[in-house]
Amino acid sequence: MPTHYPLPTAHSLVTLPGLIDCHVHFREPGFEQKGTLTSETIAARKGGVMCVCEMPNTNPPTTTISALKDKVERARNVEDSDIRFFFGVTNDVHLKELEELWTNMSHAEIRSRCPGVKLYLDHSTGNQKVDGAIVQDVFRICAGLNIPIVAHCEDPETNVCDPRRPPESEERSIYNAVERAKMFGTHLHIAHLSTKQGLELIRQAKHDELSITCEAAPHHLFLSFEDEEKLGAFGKMNPPLRTLDHQEALWEGVLDRTIDCIATDHAPHTIDEKKSENPPKGVPGVETLLPLLLTVVAGYWPGSKLLTTHYSLQTRDIERLCFENPNRIFRLGKKKDEWQVDVDMDMEWIIRGKDLHSKCGWTPYEGLTVKGMVMKVSKNSS
């Protein structure tokens, strides 16, 4: 990436609101070698993302009121960003903590920083899988307290039989989660949707007027199973990369509005960890979210060469997917004019991990050419 940029012309400058990434892992506390609230917030800001919703699989995990309070206090020291924190539930004790958090008025301030509950329906990074015996109770209680549930939908029985976490694992898990949401009237948000089968289940649930929303991650939209050979462990995440037919279905879901949000599941790990014998799953992505989407807006597909794409995305769609919908779904209360992100649509550049700002120092999009760069982020003083 060059260090000096030409001034944008009037026709190439686009203004967006400060974006919302409703699914990130910023690793603090407990895993600061991977990332910190400060380092990953800098990366987010460089990509025009000004509000994030952070997941509970830290150390200690955000499964108690005291752990949530600690994160809220840490976030006070981070400038120019709004960080919210999901609450995790894996057992009965955590569920009681959640009820206390939501019903005791003395916790109102820190509760306002919590957009909902995260449920891991199978193991992923951090081993936060919920006890299967209490899943129904979680759906019932969250419905009664009007708390959104964000579900990592993979089926443990399927994954035991096939550790590659096949599409059927996500399909079975989404089906079961939707049935529970239907039973209790819970608002269910499906995290990092990756399969055409899962998309069809969500499409049907919306047709049935259930309170179901979902998100897709950039790595499932811009990378596929075909990239795994090149990326190796640097392309491993849960759920995994899929074949091109699933990627095509996800884009159809984005364009027909079945998919409500694009959220990165930003999950940094160190390069040494990824090169280890048992590498952890997850990839960074908060800084590259916007340029990847802007490339499609410009009419191209990111790659070693910019190729014309048949997907028709507009900057208005980015606002809907990365600001309006997450703001509404998680009741974040963000104002569209709070932050202004100025983007030069004519700026063409190559994504390099060494030029990005996440502490991990790498990216699964290494070497991709993109079109569109954040030039300035400013806060409305009024």
FIRO-914235 format. One record per residue (C-alpha): residue in three letters; residue number from 1; y, x, z. Coordinates in Angstrom, 1 decimal. Each point is the difference from the previous one (the first is absolute). Layout:
FIRO-914235
<type=ala | seq=NUM | y=Y | x=X | z=Z>;
...
This chain:
FIRO-914235
<type=met | seq=1 | y=0.0 | x=0.0 | z=0.0>;
<type=pro | seq=2 | y=3.4 | x=1.5 | z=-0.9>;
<type=thr | seq=3 | y=2.4 | x=0.7 | z=2.8>;
<type=his | seq=4 | y=3.1 | x=-1.2 | z=-2.0>;
<type=tyr | seq=5 | y=0.0 | x=-3.3 | z=-1.7>;
<type=pro | seq=6 | y=2.3 | x=-1.4 | z=-2.8>;
<type=leu | seq=7 | y=2.3 | x=-2.8 | z=1.1>;
<type=pro | seq=8 | y=-1.5 | x=-3.4 | z=-0.7>;
<type=thr | seq=9 | y=1.7 | x=-2.1 | z=-2.7>;
<type=ala | seq=10 | y=1.2 | x=-3.5 | z=0.8>;
<type=his | seq=11 | y=-2.8 | x=-1.7 | z=-1.9>;
<type=ser | seq=12 | y=-2.7 | x=2.1 | z=1.7>;
<type=leu | seq=13 | y=1.0 | x=-0.6 | z=3.6>;
<type=val | seq=14 | y=-1.9 | x=-2.8 | z=1.8>;
<type=thr | seq=15 | y=0.7 | x=-1.1 | z=3.5>;
<type=leu | seq=16 | y=-2.8 | x=-1.3 | z=2.3>;
<type=pro | seq=17 | y=-0.1 | x=-1.0 | z=3.7>;
<type=gly | seq=18 | y=-1.6 | x=2.3 | z=2.4>;
<type=leu | seq=19 | y=-3.7 | x=-0.6 | z=-0.5>;
<type=ile | seq=20 | y=-2.6 | x=-1.1 | z=2.5>;
<type=asp | seq=21 | y=-3.5 | x=1.7 | z=0.2>;
<type=cys | seq=22 | y=-2.0 | x=-2.3 | z=2.1>;
<type=his | seq=23 | y=-3.0 | x=2.3 | z=0.4>;
<type=val | seq=24 | y=0.4 | x=3.6 | z=1.1>;
<type=his | seq=25 | y=-1.7 | x=2.5 | z=2.3>;
<type=phe | seq=26 | y=2.6 | x=2.4 | z=1.4>;
<type=arg | seq=27 | y=-2.5 | x=1.7 | z=2.3>;
<type=glu | seq=28 | y=2.1 | x=0.4 | z=3.1>;
<type=pro | seq=29 | y=-1.1 | x=0.2 | z=2.8>;
<type=gly | seq=30 | y=-3.1 | x=2.1 | z=0.0>;
<type=phe | seq=31 | y=-0.2 | x=1.3 | z=-3.6>;
<type=glu | seq=32 | y=3.4 | x=1.7 | z=-0.4>;
<type=gln | seq=33 | y=-1.7 | x=2.8 | z=-2.1>;
<type=lys | seq=34 | y=-0.3 | x=-2.7 | z=-2.8>;
<type=gly | seq=35 | y=3.4 | x=-1.6 | z=0.4>;
<type=thr | seq=36 | y=2.6 | x=-1.2 | z=2.5>;
<type=leu | seq=37 | y=2.3 | x=-3.0 | z=0.1>;
<type=thr | seq=38 | y=2.8 | x=2.3 | z=-1.0>;
<type=ser | seq=39 | y=-1.7 | x=1.9 | z=-2.9>;
<type=glu | seq=40 | y=-1.5 | x=-3.2 | z=-1.5>;
<type=thr | seq=41 | y=3.2 | x=-1.9 | z=0.3>;
<type=ile | seq=42 | y=1.8 | x=2.7 | z=-1.9>;
<type=ala | seq=43 | y=-2.6 | x=-0.4 | z=-2.8>;
<type=ala | seq=44 | y=0.4 | x=-3.7 | z=0.1>;
<type=arg | seq=45 | y=3.8 | x=0.2 | z=-0.3>;
<type=lys | seq=46 | y=-0.3 | x=2.4 | z=-2.9>;
<type=gly | seq=47 | y=-1.9 | x=-2.7 | z=-1.8>;
<type=gly | seq=48 | y=2.4 | x=-2.8 | z=0.9>;
<type=val | seq=49 | y=-2.2 | x=-1.5 | z=2.7>;
<type=met | seq=50 | y=2.2 | x=-0.8 | z=3.1>;
<type=cys | seq=51 | y=-2.4 | x=-2.2 | z=2.0>;
<type=val | seq=52 | y=-3.6 | x=0.6 | z=0.7>;
<type=cys | seq=53 | y=-2.8 | x=-1.8 | z=2.0>;
<type=glu | seq=54 | y=-2.2 | x=2.7 | z=1.7>;
<type=met | seq=55 | y=-3.7 | x=-0.5 | z=0.8>;
<type=pro | seq=56 | y=-1.6 | x=0.4 | z=3.4>;
<type=asn | seq=57 | y=-2.7 | x=2.7 | z=-0.6>;
<type=thr | seq=58 | y=1.9 | x=2.8 | z=1.8>;
<type=asn | seq=59 | y=-1.0 | x=1.8 | z=3.2>;
<type=pro | seq=60 | y=0.3 | x=-1.9 | z=2.3>;
<type=pro | seq=61 | y=-0.4 | x=-3.0 | z=-2.3>;
<type=thr | seq=62 | y=2.6 | x=-2.8 | z=0.1>;
<type=thr | seq=63 | y=-2.4 | x=-2.4 | z=1.8>;
<type=thr | seq=64 | y=2.0 | x=-0.3 | z=3.3>;
<type=ile | seq=65 | y=3.5 | x=-1.0 | z=0.9>;
<type=ser | seq=66 | y=0.7 | x=3.5 | z=1.4>;
<type=ala | seq=67 | y=-1.1 | x=1.6 | z=-3.3>;
<type=leu | seq=68 | y=2.2 | x=-2.3 | z=-2.0>;
<type=lys | seq=69 | y=3.0 | x=0.6 | z=2.3>;
<type=asp | seq=70 | y=-0.5 | x=3.8 | z=-0.4>;
<type=lys | seq=71 | y=0.1 | x=-0.3 | z=-3.8>;
<type=val | seq=72 | y=3.1 | x=-2.2 | z=0.2>;
<type=glu | seq=73 | y=1.7 | x=2.6 | z=2.2>;
<type=arg | seq=74 | y=-1.0 | x=2.8 | z=-2.4>;
<type=ala | seq=75 | y=1.5 | x=-1.9 | z=-2.9>;
<type=arg | seq=76 | y=3.4 | x=-0.2 | z=1.7>;
<type=asn | seq=77 | y=0.3 | x=3.7 | z=-0.7>;
<type=val | seq=78 | y=-0.5 | x=-0.4 | z=-3.8>;
<type=glu | seq=79 | y=3.2 | x=-0.5 | z=-1.9>;
<type=asp | seq=80 | y=0.6 | x=-2.2 | z=-3.0>;
<type=ser | seq=81 | y=-3.2 | x=-1.9 | z=0.0>;
<type=asp | seq=82 | y=-1.6 | x=-3.1 | z=1.4>;
<type=ile | seq=83 | y=-3.5 | x=0.5 | z=1.3>;
<type=arg | seq=84 | y=-2.2 | x=-2.9 | z=1.2>;
<type=phe | seq=85 | y=-3.4 | x=0.4 | z=1.6>;
<type=phe | seq=86 | y=-3.1 | x=-2.2 | z=-0.5>;
<type=phe | seq=87 | y=-2.1 | x=-0.7 | z=3.1>;
<type=gly | seq=88 | y=-3.7 | x=0.9 | z=-0.2>;
<type=val | seq=89 | y=-2.9 | x=-2.1 | z=1.5>;
<type=thr | seq=90 | y=-3.5 | x=1.4 | z=0.3>;
<type=asn | seq=91 | y=-1.3 | x=-1.7 | z=3.2>;
<type=asp | seq=92 | y=0.7 | x=-2.7 | z=2.6>;
<type=val | seq=93 | y=2.4 | x=2.2 | z=2.0>;
<type=his | seq=94 | y=2.2 | x=0.6 | z=-2.9>;
<type=leu | seq=95 | y=0.0 | x=-3.7 | z=-0.8>;
<type=lys | seq=96 | y=1.2 | x=-0.8 | z=3.5>;
<type=glu | seq=97 | y=2.7 | x=2.6 | z=-0.4>;
<type=leu | seq=98 | y=1.1 | x=-1.7 | z=-3.2>;
<type=glu | seq=99 | y=0.3 | x=-3.3 | z=1.7>;
<type=glu | seq=100 | y=2.0 | x=1.5 | z=2.8>;
<type=leu | seq=101 | y=2.3 | x=1.7 | z=-2.5>;
<type=trp | seq=102 | y=0.6 | x=-3.3 | z=-1.9>;
<type=thr | seq=103 | y=0.4 | x=-2.4 | z=3.0>;
<type=asn | seq=104 | y=1.8 | x=2.1 | z=2.7>;
<type=met | seq=105 | y=3.8 | x=-0.2 | z=-0.7>;
<type=ser | seq=106 | y=0.5 | x=3.4 | z=1.8>;
<type=his | seq=107 | y=-1.6 | x=1.6 | z=-3.1>;
<type=ala | seq=108 | y=2.3 | x=-1.8 | z=-2.5>;
<type=glu | seq=109 | y=1.8 | x=3.2 | z=-1.1>;
<type=ile | seq=110 | y=-3.1 | x=2.0 | z=-1.0>;
<type=arg | seq=111 | y=-1.7 | x=-3.1 | z=-1.3>;
<type=ser | seq=112 | y=2.8 | x=-0.3 | z=-2.5>;
<type=arg | seq=113 | y=-1.1 | x=3.4 | z=-1.4>;
<type=cys | seq=114 | y=-3.5 | x=-1.2 | z=-0.6>;
<type=pro | seq=115 | y=-0.6 | x=-1.9 | z=-3.4>;
<type=gly | seq=116 | y=-3.6 | x=-1.0 | z=0.8>;
<type=val | seq=117 | y=-3.6 | x=1.0 | z=0.7>;
<type=lys | seq=118 | y=-2.1 | x=2.4 | z=-2.0>;
<type=leu | seq=119 | y=-3.7 | x=-0.6 | z=-0.1>;
<type=tyr | seq=120 | y=-2.5 | x=2.5 | z=-1.4>;
<type=leu | seq=121 | y=-3.1 | x=-1.9 | z=-1.0>;
<type=asp | seq=122 | y=-1.8 | x=3.2 | z=-0.5>;
<type=his | seq=123 | y=0.5 | x=3.6 | z=1.0>;
<type=ser | seq=124 | y=2.7 | x=2.1 | z=-1.7>;
<type=thr | seq=125 | y=2.2 | x=2.9 | z=1.1>;
<type=gly | seq=126 | y=0.5 | x=-0.3 | z=3.8>;
<type=asn | seq=127 | y=-3.2 | x=-2.0 | z=0.7>;
<type=gln | seq=128 | y=1.9 | x=-3.2 | z=0.8>;
<type=lys | seq=129 | y=-2.7 | x=-2.5 | z=-1.1>;
<type=val | seq=130 | y=0.3 | x=-3.2 | z=1.9>;
<type=asp | seq=131 | y=-2.9 | x=-1.3 | z=2.1>;
<type=gly | seq=132 | y=-1.7 | x=-2.6 | z=-2.2>;
<type=ala | seq=133 | y=-0.5 | x=-2.3 | z=3.0>;
<type=ile | seq=134 | y=3.8 | x=-0.5 | z=0.4>;
<type=val | seq=135 | y=1.1 | x=-0.4 | z=-3.6>;
<type=gln | seq=136 | y=0.0 | x=-3.8 | z=0.2>;
<type=asp | seq=137 | y=2.0 | x=0.2 | z=3.2>;
<type=val | seq=138 | y=2.6 | x=2.2 | z=-1.6>;
<type=phe | seq=139 | y=0.5 | x=-2.4 | z=-2.8>;
<type=arg | seq=140 | y=0.2 | x=-3.0 | z=2.4>;
<type=ile | seq=141 | y=2.5 | x=1.7 | z=2.3>;
<type=cys | seq=142 | y=2.2 | x=1.4 | z=-2.7>;
<type=ala | seq=143 | y=0.2 | x=-3.5 | z=-1.6>;
<type=gly | seq=144 | y=1.0 | x=-1.5 | z=3.3>;
<type=leu | seq=145 | y=2.7 | x=2.7 | z=0.6>;
<type=asn | seq=146 | y=1.1 | x=0.0 | z=-3.7>;
<type=ile | seq=147 | y=-0.8 | x=3.7 | z=-0.4>;
<type=pro | seq=148 | y=-0.8 | x=1.3 | z=-3.5>;
<type=ile | seq=149 | y=-3.4 | x=1.9 | z=-0.3>;
<type=val | seq=150 | y=-0.2 | x=2.9 | z=-2.5>;
<type=ala | seq=151 | y=-3.6 | x=0.6 | z=-0.8>;
<type=his | seq=152 | y=-1.7 | x=3.1 | z=-1.3>;
<type=cys | seq=153 | y=-2.8 | x=-1.9 | z=-1.8>;
<type=glu | seq=154 | y=-3.3 | x=1.9 | z=-0.4>;
<type=asp | seq=155 | y=-3.4 | x=-1.3 | z=1.1>;
<type=pro | seq=156 | y=-1.8 | x=2.4 | z=2.3>;
<type=glu | seq=157 | y=-3.5 | x=-1.2 | z=-0.9>;
<type=thr | seq=158 | y=0.7 | x=0.6 | z=-3.7>;
<type=asn | seq=159 | y=1.4 | x=3.4 | z=0.7>;
<type=val | seq=160 | y=-3.0 | x=1.1 | z=2.0>;
<type=cys | seq=161 | y=-2.2 | x=-0.9 | z=-3.0>;
<type=asp | seq=162 | y=2.4 | x=1.7 | z=-2.4>;
<type=pro | seq=163 | y=2.4 | x=2.6 | z=1.5>;
<type=arg | seq=164 | y=2.0 | x=0.0 | z=-3.2>;
<type=arg | seq=165 | y=1.6 | x=-3.2 | z=1.2>;
<type=pro | seq=166 | y=-0.7 | x=-2.0 | z=-3.2>;
<type=pro | seq=167 | y=2.2 | x=-3.0 | z=-1.1>;
<type=glu | seq=168 | y=-2.5 | x=-2.4 | z=1.6>;
<type=ser | seq=169 | y=1.0 | x=1.4 | z=3.4>;
<type=glu | seq=170 | y=3.6 | x=-1.1 | z=-0.5>;
<type=glu | seq=171 | y=-1.0 | x=-3.3 | z=-1.6>;
<type=arg | seq=172 | y=-2.3 | x=-1.0 | z=2.9>;
<type=ser | seq=173 | y=2.5 | x=1.0 | z=2.7>;
<type=ile | seq=174 | y=3.0 | x=-1.8 | z=-1.7>;
<type=tyr | seq=175 | y=-2.2 | x=-3.2 | z=-0.3>;
<type=asn | seq=176 | y=-0.8 | x=0.1 | z=3.7>;
<type=ala | seq=177 | y=3.6 | x=0.7 | z=1.0>;
<type=val | seq=178 | y=1.3 | x=-2.8 | z=-2.1>;
<type=glu | seq=179 | y=-2.5 | x=-2.4 | z=1.5>;
<type=arg | seq=180 | y=1.1 | x=0.9 | z=3.5>;
<type=ala | seq=181 | y=3.7 | x=-0.4 | z=-1.0>;
<type=lys | seq=182 | y=-0.8 | x=-3.4 | z=-1.5>;
<type=met | seq=183 | y=-1.8 | x=-1.0 | z=3.2>;
<type=phe | seq=184 | y=2.9 | x=0.7 | z=2.3>;
<type=gly | seq=185 | y=3.1 | x=-0.1 | z=-2.3>;
<type=thr | seq=186 | y=0.6 | x=3.7 | z=0.6>;
<type=his | seq=187 | y=2.4 | x=1.9 | z=-2.3>;
<type=leu | seq=188 | y=-2.2 | x=2.7 | z=-1.6>;
<type=his | seq=189 | y=1.3 | x=2.9 | z=-2.0>;
<type=ile | seq=190 | y=-2.5 | x=2.1 | z=-1.9>;
<type=ala | seq=191 | y=0.7 | x=3.7 | z=0.0>;
<type=his | seq=192 | y=-0.4 | x=2.3 | z=-3.0>;
<type=leu | seq=193 | y=-1.8 | x=-2.5 | z=-2.3>;
<type=ser | seq=194 | y=-2.2 | x=2.0 | z=-2.4>;
<type=thr | seq=195 | y=-2.4 | x=-2.3 | z=-1.9>;
<type=lys | seq=196 | y=0.1 | x=-2.8 | z=-2.5>;
<type=gln | seq=197 | y=-2.4 | x=-2.0 | z=2.1>;
<type=gly | seq=198 | y=2.3 | x=0.2 | z=3.0>;
<type=leu | seq=199 | y=3.0 | x=-1.0 | z=-2.1>;
<type=glu | seq=200 | y=-1.9 | x=-3.1 | z=-1.2>;
<type=leu | seq=201 | y=-0.7 | x=-1.0 | z=3.6>;
<type=ile | seq=202 | y=3.7 | x=0.4 | z=0.9>;
<type=arg | seq=203 | y=1.0 | x=-1.9 | z=-3.1>;
<type=gln | seq=204 | y=-2.2 | x=-2.9 | z=1.0>;
<type=ala | seq=205 | y=1.2 | x=0.1 | z=3.6>;
<type=lys | seq=206 | y=3.6 | x=-0.3 | z=-1.3>;
<type=his | seq=207 | y=-1.0 | x=-2.9 | z=-2.3>;
<type=asp | seq=208 | y=-1.5 | x=-1.7 | z=3.1>;
<type=glu | seq=209 | y=3.4 | x=0.6 | z=1.7>;
<type=leu | seq=210 | y=-1.3 | x=2.2 | z=2.8>;
<type=ser | seq=211 | y=2.3 | x=2.4 | z=1.7>;
<type=ile | seq=212 | y=-1.3 | x=3.1 | z=-1.7>;
<type=thr | seq=213 | y=1.9 | x=2.9 | z=-1.4>;
<type=cys | seq=214 | y=-1.0 | x=3.4 | z=-1.2>;
<type=glu | seq=215 | y=1.2 | x=3.5 | z=-1.1>;
<type=ala | seq=216 | y=-1.2 | x=2.6 | z=-2.5>;
<type=ala | seq=217 | y=0.5 | x=3.7 | z=0.3>;
<type=pro | seq=218 | y=1.4 | x=2.3 | z=-2.7>;
<type=his | seq=219 | y=-3.1 | x=2.1 | z=0.0>;
<type=his | seq=220 | y=-2.1 | x=-3.0 | z=-1.0>;
<type=leu | seq=221 | y=2.6 | x=-0.9 | z=-2.7>;
<type=phe | seq=222 | y=0.6 | x=3.4 | z=-1.5>;
<type=leu | seq=223 | y=-3.3 | x=1.9 | z=0.7>;
<type=ser | seq=224 | y=-3.6 | x=-1.0 | z=-0.7>;
<type=phe | seq=225 | y=-3.6 | x=1.2 | z=0.5>;
<type=glu | seq=226 | y=0.5 | x=2.2 | z=-3.1>;
<type=asp | seq=227 | y=2.5 | x=2.1 | z=2.0>;
<type=glu | seq=228 | y=-2.5 | x=0.8 | z=2.8>;
<type=glu | seq=229 | y=-1.6 | x=2.9 | z=-1.8>;
<type=lys | seq=230 | y=3.4 | x=1.8 | z=-0.3>;
<type=leu | seq=231 | y=1.3 | x=-0.9 | z=3.4>;
<type=gly | seq=232 | y=-3.1 | x=0.4 | z=2.1>;
<type=ala | seq=233 | y=0.7 | x=-0.6 | z=3.7>;
<type=phe | seq=234 | y=3.8 | x=-0.3 | z=-0.8>;
<type=gly | seq=235 | y=-0.9 | x=-3.3 | z=-1.7>;
<type=lys | seq=236 | y=-2.1 | x=-1.4 | z=2.8>;
<type=met | seq=237 | y=1.2 | x=-3.0 | z=2.0>;
<type=asn | seq=238 | y=-1.4 | x=-3.3 | z=1.4>;
<type=pro | seq=239 | y=-0.5 | x=-2.1 | z=-1.9>;
<type=pro | seq=240 | y=-0.8 | x=2.5 | z=-2.8>;
<type=leu | seq=241 | y=1.4 | x=0.3 | z=-3.5>;
<type=arg | seq=242 | y=-1.5 | x=-2.6 | z=-2.3>;
<type=thr | seq=243 | y=-0.9 | x=-0.2 | z=-3.7>;
<type=leu | seq=244 | y=2.6 | x=-0.9 | z=-2.6>;
<type=asp | seq=245 | y=-1.0 | x=-3.7 | z=-0.1>;
<type=his | seq=246 | y=1.0 | x=-0.4 | z=3.6>;
<type=gln | seq=247 | y=3.3 | x=1.8 | z=-0.6>;
<type=glu | seq=248 | y=0.7 | x=-2.3 | z=-2.9>;
<type=ala | seq=249 | y=-0.7 | x=-3.0 | z=2.1>;
<type=leu | seq=250 | y=2.4 | x=1.2 | z=2.8>;
<type=trp | seq=251 | y=2.8 | x=0.4 | z=-2.5>;
<type=glu | seq=252 | y=-0.6 | x=-3.6 | z=-1.2>;
<type=gly | seq=253 | y=0.2 | x=-1.0 | z=3.6>;
<type=val | seq=254 | y=3.3 | x=1.9 | z=0.4>;
<type=leu | seq=255 | y=1.5 | x=-1.6 | z=-3.1>;
<type=asp | seq=256 | y=-1.2 | x=-3.6 | z=0.7>;
<type=arg | seq=257 | y=1.2 | x=0.3 | z=3.6>;
<type=thr | seq=258 | y=-3.4 | x=-0.4 | z=1.7>;
<type=ile | seq=259 | y=0.7 | x=3.4 | z=1.5>;
<type=asp | seq=260 | y=3.0 | x=-0.3 | z=2.4>;
<type=cys | seq=261 | y=0.8 | x=3.6 | z=0.8>;
<type=ile | seq=262 | y=-0.5 | x=3.5 | z=-1.1>;
<type=ala | seq=263 | y=-0.5 | x=2.2 | z=3.1>;
<type=thr | seq=264 | y=-1.1 | x=3.6 | z=0.0>;
<type=asp | seq=265 | y=-2.5 | x=0.4 | z=2.8>;
<type=his | seq=266 | y=1.8 | x=3.4 | z=0.4>;
<type=ala | seq=267 | y=-2.6 | x=2.1 | z=1.8>;
<type=pro | seq=268 | y=0.7 | x=3.7 | z=0.1>;
<type=his | seq=269 | y=-2.6 | x=2.6 | z=0.9>;
<type=thr | seq=270 | y=0.4 | x=3.8 | z=-0.1>;
<type=ile | seq=271 | y=-1.2 | x=1.9 | z=-3.0>;
<type=asp | seq=272 | y=-2.5 | x=1.9 | z=2.1>;
<type=glu | seq=273 | y=-1.4 | x=-3.3 | z=1.4>;
<type=lys | seq=274 | y=-0.4 | x=-1.3 | z=-3.6>;
<type=lys | seq=275 | y=-1.8 | x=3.2 | z=-1.0>;
<type=ser | seq=276 | y=-2.3 | x=-0.1 | z=3.0>;
<type=glu | seq=277 | y=-3.8 | x=-0.8 | z=0.0>;
<type=asn | seq=278 | y=0.7 | x=-3.6 | z=1.2>;
<type=pro | seq=279 | y=3.4 | x=-0.8 | z=-1.3>;
<type=pro | seq=280 | y=1.9 | x=-3.1 | z=1.4>;
<type=lys | seq=281 | y=0.9 | x=-2.9 | z=-2.2>;
<type=gly | seq=282 | y=3.5 | x=-0.9 | z=-1.0>;
<type=val | seq=283 | y=2.9 | x=1.2 | z=-2.3>;
<type=pro | seq=284 | y=3.8 | x=0.2 | z=0.4>;
<type=gly | seq=285 | y=2.1 | x=-2.2 | z=-2.2>;
<type=val | seq=286 | y=3.2 | x=-1.3 | z=1.7>;
<type=glu | seq=287 | y=2.3 | x=2.3 | z=-2.0>;
<type=thr | seq=288 | y=-1.6 | x=-0.6 | z=-3.4>;
<type=leu | seq=289 | y=-0.2 | x=-3.8 | z=0.2>;
<type=leu | seq=290 | y=3.3 | x=-0.7 | z=-1.7>;
<type=pro | seq=291 | y=-0.1 | x=2.5 | z=-2.8>;
<type=leu | seq=292 | y=-3.5 | x=-1.1 | z=-1.0>;
<type=leu | seq=293 | y=1.1 | x=-3.6 | z=-0.2>;
<type=leu | seq=294 | y=3.3 | x=0.9 | z=-1.7>;
<type=thr | seq=295 | y=-2.0 | x=1.8 | z=-2.7>;
<type=val | seq=296 | y=-1.7 | x=-3.3 | z=-0.9>;
<type=val | seq=297 | y=3.4 | x=-1.8 | z=0.1>;
<type=ala | seq=298 | y=1.2 | x=2.5 | z=-2.6>;
<type=gly | seq=299 | y=-3.0 | x=-1.0 | z=-2.2>;
<type=tyr | seq=300 | y=-2.2 | x=3.1 | z=0.6>;
<type=trp | seq=301 | y=-3.2 | x=0.9 | z=1.8>;
<type=pro | seq=302 | y=0.3 | x=3.1 | z=2.3>;
<type=gly | seq=303 | y=-2.1 | x=2.9 | z=-1.1>;
<type=ser | seq=304 | y=0.2 | x=3.5 | z=-1.5>;
<type=lys | seq=305 | y=1.8 | x=-1.8 | z=-2.8>;
<type=leu | seq=306 | y=2.0 | x=-3.2 | z=0.3>;
<type=leu | seq=307 | y=-2.0 | x=-2.6 | z=-2.0>;
<type=thr | seq=308 | y=1.1 | x=-3.5 | z=-0.9>;
<type=thr | seq=309 | y=-1.6 | x=-2.6 | z=2.3>;
<type=his | seq=310 | y=-0.7 | x=-3.7 | z=-0.6>;
<type=tyr | seq=311 | y=0.9 | x=-0.9 | z=3.6>;
<type=ser | seq=312 | y=3.4 | x=-1.7 | z=0.1>;
<type=leu | seq=313 | y=1.6 | x=0.8 | z=3.4>;
<type=gln | seq=314 | y=3.7 | x=-0.5 | z=0.9>;
<type=thr | seq=315 | y=2.2 | x=1.4 | z=2.8>;
<type=arg | seq=316 | y=0.2 | x=-3.6 | z=1.2>;
<type=asp | seq=317 | y=-3.8 | x=0.1 | z=0.5>;
<type=ile | seq=318 | y=0.3 | x=3.2 | z=2.1>;
<type=glu | seq=319 | y=2.5 | x=-1.8 | z=2.3>;
<type=arg | seq=320 | y=-2.4 | x=-2.9 | z=0.4>;
<type=leu | seq=321 | y=-3.1 | x=2.2 | z=0.6>;
<type=cys | seq=322 | y=1.6 | x=2.7 | z=2.1>;
<type=phe | seq=323 | y=2.8 | x=-1.8 | z=1.8>;
<type=glu | seq=324 | y=0.1 | x=-3.8 | z=-0.1>;
<type=asn | seq=325 | y=-3.7 | x=-0.8 | z=0.6>;
<type=pro | seq=326 | y=-0.8 | x=2.5 | z=2.7>;
<type=asn | seq=327 | y=3.3 | x=-1.0 | z=1.7>;
<type=arg | seq=328 | y=-1.0 | x=-3.6 | z=0.0>;
<type=ile | seq=329 | y=-3.7 | x=0.4 | z=0.8>;
<type=phe | seq=330 | y=0.6 | x=2.2 | z=3.1>;
<type=arg | seq=331 | y=3.2 | x=-1.6 | z=1.0>;
<type=leu | seq=332 | y=1.9 | x=3.3 | z=0.0>;
<type=gly | seq=333 | y=3.5 | x=-1.5 | z=-0.2>;
<type=lys | seq=334 | y=1.2 | x=2.7 | z=-2.5>;
<type=lys | seq=335 | y=3.3 | x=-0.7 | z=-1.9>;
<type=lys | seq=336 | y=-0.1 | x=0.7 | z=-3.7>;
<type=asp | seq=337 | y=3.3 | x=1.8 | z=0.1>;
<type=glu | seq=338 | y=-0.7 | x=2.1 | z=3.1>;
<type=trp | seq=339 | y=-0.9 | x=3.0 | z=-2.1>;
<type=gln | seq=340 | y=0.8 | x=0.9 | z=-3.6>;
<type=val | seq=341 | y=-2.3 | x=2.1 | z=-2.1>;
<type=asp | seq=342 | y=1.4 | x=1.4 | z=-3.2>;
<type=val | seq=343 | y=-2.5 | x=1.0 | z=-2.6>;
<type=asp | seq=344 | y=0.4 | x=1.8 | z=-3.3>;
<type=met | seq=345 | y=-2.4 | x=-1.6 | z=-2.4>;
<type=asp | seq=346 | y=0.4 | x=2.7 | z=-2.6>;
<type=met | seq=347 | y=-1.0 | x=2.8 | z=2.3>;
<type=glu | seq=348 | y=-3.5 | x=1.3 | z=-1.1>;
<type=trp | seq=349 | y=-1.8 | x=2.4 | z=2.4>;
<type=ile | seq=350 | y=-3.4 | x=1.2 | z=1.0>;
<type=ile | seq=351 | y=-1.5 | x=-0.8 | z=3.4>;
<type=arg | seq=352 | y=-0.9 | x=3.2 | z=1.9>;
<type=gly | seq=353 | y=-1.3 | x=0.0 | z=3.6>;
<type=lys | seq=354 | y=2.1 | x=3.1 | z=0.8>;
<type=asp | seq=355 | y=3.2 | x=-2.0 | z=-0.9>;
<type=leu | seq=356 | y=-0.8 | x=-3.0 | z=2.1>;
<type=his | seq=357 | y=0.9 | x=-0.4 | z=3.7>;
<type=ser | seq=358 | y=-3.1 | x=-1.3 | z=1.8>;
<type=lys | seq=359 | y=-1.2 | x=2.7 | z=2.5>;
<type=cys | seq=360 | y=-3.4 | x=0.1 | z=-1.7>;
<type=gly | seq=361 | y=1.4 | x=1.7 | z=-3.1>;
<type=trp | seq=362 | y=-2.2 | x=-1.6 | z=-2.7>;
<type=thr | seq=363 | y=-0.3 | x=-3.1 | z=-2.1>;
<type=pro | seq=364 | y=-2.8 | x=-1.7 | z=-2.0>;
<type=tyr | seq=365 | y=2.5 | x=-0.4 | z=-2.8>;
<type=glu | seq=366 | y=0.5 | x=3.7 | z=-0.6>;
<type=gly | seq=367 | y=1.2 | x=0.8 | z=-3.5>;
<type=leu | seq=368 | y=0.8 | x=-3.6 | z=-1.0>;
<type=thr | seq=369 | y=3.2 | x=-0.5 | z=-2.0>;
<type=val | seq=370 | y=2.1 | x=-2.9 | z=1.3>;
<type=lys | seq=371 | y=3.3 | x=-1.5 | z=-1.1>;
<type=gly | seq=372 | y=2.6 | x=-1.1 | z=2.6>;
<type=met | seq=373 | y=1.3 | x=1.9 | z=3.0>;
<type=val | seq=374 | y=1.8 | x=-0.9 | z=3.2>;
<type=met | seq=375 | y=3.4 | x=1.6 | z=-0.2>;
<type=lys | seq=376 | y=1.7 | x=-1.4 | z=3.1>;
<type=val | seq=377 | y=-0.7 | x=-2.2 | z=3.0>;
<type=ser | seq=378 | y=2.9 | x=-1.4 | z=1.9>;
<type=lys | seq=379 | y=0.4 | x=-2.5 | z=2.9>;
<type=asn | seq=380 | y=2.4 | x=-2.9 | z=-0.2>;
<type=ser | seq=381 | y=2.7 | x=0.6 | z=2.6>;
<type=ser | seq=382 | y=1.0 | x=-3.7 | z=0.2>;
